[in-house]
């Protein structure tokens, strides 16, 4: 039995807390760990961003895929950086800013960064772009 399976079995057999309240189930992926409720809230906040995506047909063998705007991609990267603190996300934001800076709708990014409580992360990003 793998260590992961053992850990999952131990977690599944835990007794509820003395208060009788069910413990919050945590989901972990890489450096990110959150409760199911936190994950659902996170995805609810992102729903309006999905509406801006565009479907592009690249033909066979790729077919139709969704393309996100650079602004929405920046917001996703900020969210994941906030959750995981993995530098790859901040590097990706810096690369988008560097290559598309004059084409970006900065007002849109600032509005959504504020709405998603990412303003402090967003304010740091332009300073990291040379």
Secondary structure by P-SEA (a helix, b strand, c coil): ccaaaaaaaaaaaccccccccccbbbbbcccccccaaaaaaaaaaaaaaaaabbbbbccccccbbbbbcaaaaaaaaaaaaaacccaaaaaaaaaaaaacccccaaaaaaaaaaaacaaaaaaaaaaacc
